[in-house]
């Protein structure tokens, strides 16, 4: 029982290491102007 508890504790303590997010985030969006037309070939700053 003690061995099972030790293994379970080790798995639970190391699980967050595997669940780390990547170093960058990819994001895509659709930009429209006030006339609902797509804004293309324009640099947009957020």
N, C-alpha and C positions, 0 to 999 in steps of 0.2 A: 504494500500500500504506500509506503514511504517513497519507493522508487517511482511509482505511478504519479504521485504528487509532484515529485521533483521534475519529471519529464513534462508534465502538464504546465508547471510554473515556467519552465524554460521556454516552451512553445509560446505561452502567452506573453512573456517578456520580450521575445524576439519578433513577434508578429508585427509590431509597429515599424520595425526596420524595413520589412518587405513592403509595407503599404505606403511608402513615401511617394509623394507626387513627383513628376518629372521636373527638371530645372526650368523649363519654359512652358508657356501656355500658348496654344494655337487658338486663334479666334477669327471668325469670319462674320461679316455683317452685310446687309443690303442698305445702302444709303439712298434716300429719295429726297427730292427737293419739295417745296411747298405745292408744286403742281403734280405731285406723285410720279414724276419722271425719274428714272434711274440716274444717279450721278456717276459718270464713268470718266476714267482717265484724269482724275483729280486727286490731289493729295488731301486727305482728311486728317485733322488732328483731334484727338479726344482729350 
